[in-house]
Amino acid sequence: MRKGTGRTLIEWVPPVWNFRPGATLAAVLALTGCRRQPALTPQQVEGQHLYAVRCAHCHEDNDLALKPPPPSIHGAMAKANLPSGAAATDAEVRRQIIYGKGKMPSFSGRFTEEQMAALLAYLHTDMPTEK
């Protein structure tokens, strides 16, 4: 008991110190904008796989040691322009994939229409990596 108050020390602690850890964590997550990524659709999962096996070795790893390295395309479809300066549209990305640009080779005939649609669908996501 705290001398002269008739209350225990725990009761005396100001309300600011009397918090619930779960509520505090929820408040911190809400304030920091932390959110769970939505699950990918089957089409986006296919696009994720195509990106991993056909695009990431240059745009992520630069395993060909290109100078300058190919640009990162994470979040590119959420911007007005692609790293090349061209408009960030499905039609422009499709054109660059099919015909190439700069050091990027042509991938003409290497994607079916369904694969191209899946890749574009994945590029519109936050581009989580395969697990």
Residue pairs with C-beta under 8 A, 6 or more apart in sequence:
1 7
1 8
1 9
2 8
2 9
2 12
5 12
37 126
37 128
40 48
40 122
40 125
40 128
41 121
43 117
43 118
43 121
44 118
44 121
44 122
44 125
45 122
46 115
46 118
46 122
47 118
47 119
47 120
47 121
47 122
47 123
48 122
48 127
48 128
48 129
48 130
49 130
50 111
50 115
50 118
50 119
50 122
51 119
51 122
51 123
51 127
52 129
52 130
54 107
54 110
55 73
55 119
57 63
57 64
58 64
58 66
58 70
58 104
59 70
59 71
59 72
59 73
60 72
62 69
62 70
66 103
70 103
70 104
71 83
71 84
72 83
73 82
73 83
73 123
73 127
74 126
74 127
75 126
75 127
76 82
76 83
76 88
76 123
77 88
77 93
77 123
77 124
78 88
78 124
79 88
80 87
80 88
81 87
81 88
82 88
82 92
82 93
82 96
84 96
84 101
84 102
86 92
86 96
90 120
93 120
93 123
94 116
94 120
96 104
97 107
97 111
97 116
97 119
98 106
98 107
98 108
99 106
99 108
100 106
100 107
111 119
